[in-house]
Amino acid sequence: MGGINISRNEQDATGVPMAYEIVPATEATMAEVEAWLDAEESIYKTAIEAWEAGGYVGDEPPRGFRCNWDSVKRTWSEGNARVDILMVDGHAVGFLDGTDILEIRPDLRREGYGRLLADFMVDVAHNEGRSVLEIEIAPWTAEPFWKRMGFTVVPDRRGSGGGIYAYRILHKVYSLSDGERVSFSIQFYSEHERYRENPKPFSRFSGMGERLSDGSVQLPERAFCFEPIHSQHRDYFVSIELGGETIHFDKVKYETSKANGIRLDAGYTYFMDRITPLSSPD
């Protein structure tokens, strides 16, 4: 799959100017990455053997992503995965496998290269229209880095691969013109909470939107259905109010919700940028 070419001049951690580019992977750059992943894996095996022989004293040595590389390479070669390479002075110093894996060559870490790839990953997700960027942090030693990159760690949740779960909201804000203002409230509920006598939403978006000529209402910012403590594969409900009147209250995945403006983004998060009310309340 194709990537986005980015070429910039910045400074490294020592203040020395550096030219870099982030480009789609090629056979040559994939081979270069694999070579330093192999070297890293060899060092890890030696370290883990010493750690085990020493009675497991201290923290377990962190492992790189050589164990995942064959899968990454296969799906990339089949055209089913996106891999972008960070090139500095003609050398592959880091790679990004979509939003799943980011790694910098071990001897070049703490030079600012990880930030370049992480920023690139966020920009791509934002351009894809995602509302939330979710990641798994592994090894655990990378947690401080991702916190600095604006991600929130959820201590009680693990990702599907067993890594530390974290997320970053990708806010979408819209400029309104001078059209008629109408109050709105959009609330999202879990299935369990929906059937309580006085249900409480896990998220709520409210304010003043702009009524457009077609009768729809443009929101000043995106409303999205996201509950960080659980996987998104659940039956969530959405309540939509306009002018103080509830016009819709049903599951987000239903066609009636779609008719009222609910959409699904590239990250499989339900969201709403504009309310498109049906002719009569539900």
C-alpha positions in Angstrom: 0.0 0.0 0.0 1.2 3.5 -0.7 2.4 5.9 1.9 2.9 9.7 2.2 6.2 11.2 1.4 7.4 13.8 3.9 10.7 15.6 3.6 11.9 18.1 6.2 14.9 19.7 7.8 14.9 19.7 11.6 17.5 19.5 14.4 18.4 16.4 16.3 18.7 16.2 20.1 22.2 17.9 20.0 20.9 20.8 17.9 22.7 19.6 14.7 20.5 20.2 11.6 19.3 16.9 10.0 17.4 16.2 6.8 15.0 13.4 6.9 12.1 11.9 4.9 9.3 9.4 5.7 8.6 7.3 2.6 6.7 4.2 1.6 8.8 1.0 2.2 10.7 -0.7 -0.6 12.3 -4.1 -0.8 15.7 -2.4 -0.1 14.6 -0.5 3.0 12.6 -3.4 4.4 15.8 -5.5 4.1 17.8 -2.8 5.9 15.3 -2.7 8.7 15.3 -6.5 9.0 19.1 -6.5 9.4 19.1 -4.2 12.4 16.1 -6.1 13.9 18.1 -9.3 13.6 21.0 -7.7 15.4 18.7 -6.4 18.2 17.1 -9.8 18.6 20.5 -11.4 19.0 21.4 -9.0 21.8 18.0 -9.6 23.4 18.5 -13.4 23.4 21.9 -13.0 25.1 20.4 -10.7 27.7 17.3 -12.8 28.5 19.5 -15.9 29.0 21.7 -14.0 31.4 18.6 -12.7 33.2 17.2 -16.1 33.6 20.5 -17.6 34.7 20.8 -14.9 37.3 17.6 -15.8 38.9 15.3 -13.2 37.3 16.8 -10.3 39.3 15.8 -6.9 38.1 13.5 -6.0 35.2 13.1 -8.4 32.3 15.2 -7.2 29.3 12.9 -5.4 26.7 12.4 -7.1 23.3 12.2 -5.4 19.9 9.8 -6.3 17.2 11.7 -8.9 15.3 9.2 -11.5 16.5 6.5 -9.6 14.5 8.5 -8.7 11.5 7.8 -11.8 9.3 4.1 -11.1 9.6 4.6 -7.4 8.9 6.7 -8.2 5.8 4.2 -10.7 4.5 1.2 -8.5 4.8 3.1 -5.6 3.3 4.3 -7.7 0.3 0.7 -8.8 -0.3 -0.4 -5.1 -0.4 -2.5 -5.5 2.7 -0.4 -3.4 5.1 1.1 0.1 5.1 4.8 0.4 6.1 6.5 3.8 6.2 10.3 4.2 6.6 12.1 7.1 8.3 15.2 7.8 6.2 18.0 10.0 7.6 21.1 10.5 5.4 20.0 7.7 3.1 19.6 5.1 5.9 16.5 3.5 7.3 16.5 4.5 11.0 12.9 3.6 11.9 9.7 2.1 10.6 6.0 2.4 11.2 3.6 -0.4 10.5 0.3 1.5 10.2 -0.7 2.3 13.8 0.5 -1.1 15.1 4.3 -1.0 15.4 6.8 1.9 15.6 10.5 1.2 16.2 13.7 3.2 15.9 17.1 1.5 15.3 18.4 0.8 18.8 21.7 2.8 18.5 19.8 5.9 17.4 17.2 6.1 20.0 16.7 9.3 22.2 17.7 11.4 19.2 14.2 12.6 18.4 13.5 10.1 15.6 10.7 8.4 17.5 8.8 11.7 17.8 9.1 12.3 14.0 7.4 8.9 13.3 4.8 9.3 16.0 3.8 12.8 14.7 3.6 11.3 11.3 1.3 8.5 12.5 -1.0 11.0 14.2 -1.1 13.2 11.1 -2.0 10.2 8.9 -4.8 9.1 11.3 -6.1 12.7 11.4 -6.1 12.9 7.6 -8.0 9.6 7.4 -10.8 11.2 9.5 -10.3 9.1 12.6 -11.8 10.4 15.8 -9.5 8.5 18.2 -6.1 6.9 17.7 -5.7 3.7 19.8 -2.4 2.0 20.3 -0.7 -0.8 22.4 2.5 0.1 24.1 5.2 -2.5 24.1 7.7 -2.9 25.7 6.5 -1.2 28.9 9.6 1.0 28.9 8.1 3.0 26.0 5.1 4.3 28.2 6.8 7.6 29.1 7.4 8.4 25.5 3.8 7.8 24.4 2.6 9.9 27.3 4.8 12.8 26.1 3.2 12.3 22.7 -0.2 13.1 24.1 -1.6 9.6 24.6 -3.6 8.6 27.7 -2.8 5.3 29.3 -5.7 3.2 30.7 -4.1 1.1 33.5 -6.9 -1.4 33.8 -7.1 -2.3 30.2 -4.8 -4.3 27.9 -4.8 -4.4 24.2 -5.6 -7.5 22.1 -1.9 -8.3 21.9 -1.3 -7.9 25.6 0.4 -4.5 25.5 -0.5 -1.4 27.5 -3.6 0.2 26.0 -3.4 3.9 25.3 -5.4 6.4 23.2 -5.3 10.0 21.9 -8.4 12.0 20.9 -8.1 13.6 17.5 -10.3 16.6 17.9 -12.3 17.9 14.9 -13.4 21.6 15.2 -15.6 23.3 12.6 -16.2 27.0 11.9 -19.8 28.1 11.8 -21.1 30.9 9.7 -23.9 33.3 10.6 -26.9 31.0 10.2 -29.6 30.2 12.7 -28.4 28.8 15.9 -30.0 25.8 17.5 -29.2 24.0 20.8 -28.2 20.4 20.6 -27.2 17.6 22.9 -25.7 14.2 21.8 -25.2 11.6 24.5 -23.8 8.1 24.2 -24.7 5.2 26.5 -23.7 1.6 27.2 -26.3 -1.1 26.6 -26.4 -1.8 30.3 -26.9 1.9 31.3 -29.5 2.5 28.5 -32.2 0.4 30.3 -31.8 2.0 33.7 -34.6 4.2 35.0 -32.3 7.2 34.8 -29.6 6.3 32.4 -26.3 8.1 32.6 -24.2 8.6 29.4 -20.5 7.9 29.4 -20.0 10.9 27.1 -22.0 14.0 26.2 -21.5 16.7 23.6 -23.7 19.8 23.7 -23.8 23.5 22.6 -25.1 25.5 19.8 -25.1 24.3 16.2 -25.9 26.1 12.9 -29.1 25.1 11.0 -28.2 24.8 7.3 -30.5 25.4 4.3 -31.2 21.7 4.0 -32.5 21.5 7.6 -29.4 19.7 9.0 -27.5 21.1 11.9 -23.7 21.6 11.7 -21.9 20.9 15.0 -19.1 23.2 16.1 -17.0 20.1 16.9 -17.2 16.4 16.3 -19.2 14.2 18.7 -17.9 10.6 18.9 -18.8 7.4 20.7 -15.8 6.4 22.6 -15.5 4.6 26.0 -11.8 4.0 26.7 -12.2 1.4 29.5 -13.8 -1.1 27.1 -13.4 -2.4 23.6 -15.5 -0.6 21.1 -17.2 -3.8 19.9 -20.3 -3.2 22.0 -23.9 -2.2 21.5 -23.8 1.5 22.3 -26.8 3.8 22.2 -27.1 7.4 21.1 -29.5 10.1 22.2 -29.9 13.2 20.0 -31.7 16.3 21.2 -32.4 19.5 19.1 -33.9 22.6 20.7 -34.6 20.7 23.9 -36.5 17.9 22.1 -35.3 14.3 21.9 -35.5 13.4 18.2 -33.7 10.0 18.4 -32.6 7.4 21.0 -31.4 4.1 19.6 -28.4 1.9 18.9 -25.6 3.7 17.1 -25.4 0.9 14.5 -29.0 1.1 13.4 -30.0 2.7 10.1 -32.2 5.2 11.9 -29.0 6.5 13.7 -27.3 6.8 10.3 -30.2 8.7 8.9 -29.9 11.2 11.8 -26.2 11.8 11.0 -24.2 9.0 12.8 -21.2 7.8 10.7 -18.4 5.3 11.2 -14.8 6.5 10.7 -11.7 4.8 9.5 -10.9 3.6 13.0 -14.4 2.1 13.5 -15.5 4.7 15.9 -19.1 6.1 15.5 -19.2 9.9 15.2 -21.4 12.8 14.2 -20.3 16.1 12.6 -23.8 17.1 11.5 -27.3 16.2 12.7 -29.6 15.3 9.8 -33.0 15.0 11.6 -35.7 12.8 10.2 -39.0 14.4 9.3 -40.6 13.2 12.6 -39.2 12.2 16.0 -38.5 8.5 16.7 
